[in-house]
Amino acid sequence: MSLGSHADPIAQVSSEELHAPTNTRSDLNLAPEIQLTDLQAYHVGVVFDLFQGKGTRGKLVDAFSEDAVYEDLFASCKNREEVAGQLLNLPLLLSSAKTNSHLITSISRTTTSTHARPSIPADEIAIKFNHTFTFKAPLPDKMSSVTMDTTLMVYSAEGEGKIVRLQDRPDEKIPNNGFINIIRKMNAVGVPKIVSMPKDDKEDAESVLKHQR
C-alpha cells in the first residue's frame, strides 16, 4: 500500500537524509599536498550539498554555528537563520544544481570573525568550484542556466566543530541573465523573510519531500 499525502513525513524521510551529507570524503578531489580531517571533510560535504540543492535544516544546524556568516555577491548573512534563507531556497528556484568540477586547493590556519564574535580560530579551506544552475522559470535557452567558476572559502572551527563563515567568491564577472536577476530581486526584498528555516525535523522532512524528491 502506498503512503498517502497525509502520511507522517518523518516516516518517509530518514534521519540520515536530514543530517548526513550526500557528498562524503570519497567524493572530494584534493590537490596533492592537501589532507582533510574528518571534520573538515564533513563540513565541505555539507557545503556541497547546500549548493547542489540538497540542503536541510538538520545539516545547517549540525554543521553551522548559530552566528555563522555567509557572503557572496548578492548577499551578506549574519546568522544561521539568514544562511538558511539564502541556501535552502535553491530547490524553489532551480530544476537542477550540478557541480561540474571541484578541487580543494589549500587549507590554512587563520582567525576569522562573525557579527557576534570578533576573533575565532578556524581552518580556511579554499575550493575551486565549477557549477551549473538551471532555472525553473520559463526563460529563453541562453538565460535558462548559468555556469559559474567560483572559489568557496569554508571556515571550519575545530574547537566548536562548526562552520563559522562561508564565502562564495566568483572568479569572473557574473553574467547578467534571468537567474542572476531573480536572485538579486529576491535578496532585495529579504529572502530570509520569504524562505525561513524549517523549525523541526517534521518540517524539514516535509521540505525534502516537496522539493528534493
C-alpha positions as CSV (number, residue, x, y, z in Angstrom):
1,M,0.0,0.0,0.0
2,S,1.4,3.4,-1.0
3,L,1.8,6.2,1.6
4,G,-0.9,8.8,1.2
5,S,-0.4,12.6,1.1
6,H,-1.2,12.7,4.9
7,A,1.4,10.1,5.9
8,D,3.9,11.2,8.5
9,P,6.8,12.8,6.7
10,I,9.2,11.6,9.3
11,A,8.3,8.0,8.3
12,Q,9.2,8.8,4.7
13,V,12.5,10.6,5.2
14,S,15.3,9.0,7.1
15,S,17.3,10.8,9.8
16,E,20.4,10.2,7.7
17,E,18.8,12.1,4.8
18,L,18.1,15.1,7.0
19,H,21.5,15.1,8.7
20,A,24.2,13.3,6.7
21,P,25.8,15.0,3.7
22,T,25.5,13.1,0.4
23,N,28.9,14.3,-0.5
24,T,31.4,12.2,1.5
25,R,35.2,12.1,1.8
26,S,35.5,9.7,-1.1
27,D,33.7,12.3,-3.4
28,L,36.2,15.1,-2.7
29,N,39.0,16.0,-5.0
30,L,42.1,17.2,-3.3
31,A,45.3,18.9,-4.5
32,P,48.3,16.5,-4.0
33,E,49.5,18.2,-0.8
34,I,46.1,18.5,0.9
35,Q,44.8,16.3,3.7
36,L,41.5,16.8,5.3
37,T,40.5,15.9,8.9
38,D,37.2,14.1,9.3
39,L,35.6,17.3,10.5
40,Q,36.9,19.3,7.5
41,A,35.7,16.7,5.0
42,Y,32.3,16.7,6.7
43,H,32.0,20.5,6.5
44,V,33.0,20.5,2.8
45,G,30.4,17.8,2.1
46,V,27.6,19.8,3.8
47,V,28.6,22.9,1.8
48,F,28.5,21.0,-1.5
49,D,25.0,19.6,-0.5
50,L,23.8,23.2,0.0
51,F,25.0,24.4,-3.4
52,Q,23.5,21.3,-5.1
53,G,20.0,21.9,-3.7
54,K,20.3,19.2,-1.1
55,G,20.4,21.4,2.0
56,T,18.3,20.7,5.1
57,R,17.7,22.3,8.4
58,G,19.4,19.3,10.0
59,K,22.6,19.8,8.0
60,L,22.7,23.5,8.7
61,V,22.1,23.1,12.5
62,D,24.6,20.3,12.7
63,A,27.4,22.0,10.7
64,F,27.0,25.8,11.1
65,S,27.3,27.8,14.2
66,E,24.3,29.9,15.2
67,D,26.2,33.1,14.3
68,A,27.7,31.7,11.1
69,V,28.3,34.2,8.3
70,Y,27.6,33.7,4.6
71,E,28.8,36.1,1.9
72,D,28.6,36.3,-1.9
73,L,28.0,39.0,-4.5
74,F,24.3,39.0,-3.8
75,A,24.0,38.6,0.0
76,S,25.6,39.0,3.3
77,C,24.1,36.8,6.0
78,K,25.0,37.4,9.6
79,N,23.5,34.3,11.3
80,R,22.4,30.7,10.5
81,E,18.8,31.7,10.0
82,E,19.8,34.1,7.2
83,V,22.1,31.5,5.7
84,A,19.1,29.1,5.6
85,G,17.1,31.8,3.8
86,Q,19.8,32.1,1.1
87,L,20.8,28.5,0.6
88,L,17.7,26.4,1.4
89,N,15.7,28.2,-1.2
90,L,17.7,26.9,-4.2
91,P,15.3,23.9,-4.9
92,L,12.5,26.5,-5.2
93,L,14.3,28.3,-7.9
94,L,16.2,25.6,-9.7
95,S,15.4,22.5,-11.7
96,S,19.0,21.4,-11.2
97,A,22.2,22.5,-9.5
98,K,25.1,20.5,-10.8
99,T,28.7,20.5,-9.7
100,N,30.8,20.0,-12.8
101,S,34.2,20.0,-11.1
102,H,35.9,21.0,-7.9
103,L,39.4,20.9,-6.3
104,I,40.3,21.6,-2.7
105,T,43.4,23.7,-3.2
106,S,44.6,24.9,0.2
107,I,44.0,24.7,3.9
108,S,45.5,27.3,6.3
109,R,45.1,28.1,9.9
110,T,43.6,31.6,10.4
111,T,41.4,33.8,12.5
112,T,38.0,34.9,11.3
113,S,35.0,36.7,12.8
114,T,31.2,36.8,12.9
115,H,28.9,39.6,13.8
116,A,28.7,38.2,17.3
117,R,32.4,37.3,17.8
118,P,35.4,39.3,16.8
119,S,38.0,36.5,16.8
120,I,37.6,32.8,16.1
121,P,40.4,30.4,15.3
122,A,39.5,28.4,12.2
123,D,40.9,26.4,9.3
124,E,40.3,28.2,6.0
125,I,39.6,25.7,3.2
126,A,39.8,27.0,-0.4
127,I,37.8,25.1,-3.1
128,K,37.9,25.8,-6.8
129,F,34.3,25.2,-7.8
130,N,32.6,25.0,-11.3
131,H,28.8,24.7,-11.0
132,T,25.8,24.9,-13.3
133,F,22.4,26.3,-12.1
134,T,19.4,25.6,-14.3
135,F,16.4,27.8,-13.6
136,K,12.8,26.5,-13.2
137,A,11.1,29.5,-14.7
138,P,10.4,29.5,-18.5
139,L,13.2,31.5,-20.0
140,P,15.0,31.7,-23.3
141,D,17.6,29.0,-23.7
142,K,20.5,31.4,-23.3
143,M,19.1,32.6,-20.0
144,S,17.8,29.3,-18.6
145,S,21.1,28.3,-17.0
146,V,24.3,29.7,-15.8
147,T,27.7,28.1,-15.3
148,M,30.0,29.8,-12.8
149,D,33.6,29.4,-11.8
150,T,34.0,30.4,-8.2
151,T,36.2,29.9,-5.1
152,L,34.4,28.6,-2.0
153,M,36.0,29.6,1.3
154,V,34.9,27.4,4.2
155,Y,36.0,28.4,7.7
156,S,35.9,25.3,9.8
157,A,36.4,25.9,13.6
158,E,37.7,22.7,15.1
159,G,37.2,23.9,18.7
160,E,33.4,24.0,18.3
161,G,33.0,21.6,15.4
162,K,31.2,24.1,13.3
163,I,31.5,26.2,10.1
164,V,31.6,29.8,11.3
165,R,32.0,31.5,7.9
166,L,31.3,30.6,4.3
167,Q,32.2,32.8,1.3
168,D,31.4,32.3,-2.4
169,R,34.0,34.3,-4.4
170,P,33.2,34.3,-8.2
171,D,36.4,34.1,-10.3
172,E,34.9,36.2,-13.2
173,K,32.2,38.7,-14.0
174,I,28.8,37.4,-13.2
175,P,26.6,37.0,-16.3
176,N,23.5,39.3,-16.4
177,N,20.8,36.7,-17.1
178,G,17.4,35.7,-15.7
179,F,18.8,33.5,-12.9
180,I,21.0,36.2,-11.5
181,N,18.4,39.0,-11.9
182,I,15.8,37.0,-10.0
183,I,18.3,36.2,-7.2
184,R,19.1,39.9,-6.9
185,K,15.4,40.8,-6.7
186,M,14.7,38.2,-4.1
187,N,17.6,39.4,-2.0
188,A,16.3,43.0,-2.3
189,V,13.1,42.1,-0.5
190,G,14.7,39.9,2.0
191,V,15.0,36.2,1.2
192,P,15.2,35.1,4.8
193,K,11.7,36.5,5.4
194,I,10.3,34.6,2.4
195,V,12.1,31.3,2.9
196,S,12.6,30.6,6.6
197,M,14.4,27.6,8.1
198,P,12.2,24.7,9.0
199,K,11.5,24.7,12.7
200,D,11.9,21.0,13.4
201,D,12.6,17.6,11.8
202,K,8.9,17.3,10.6
203,E,9.0,20.5,8.6
204,D,12.5,19.6,7.4
205,A,11.2,16.2,6.1
206,E,8.2,17.9,4.5
207,S,10.5,20.3,2.6
208,V,12.7,17.3,1.4
209,L,9.6,15.5,0.2
210,K,8.3,18.6,-1.6
211,H,11.4,19.9,-3.2
212,Q,14.1,17.2,-3.3
213,R,12.1,14.1,-4.3
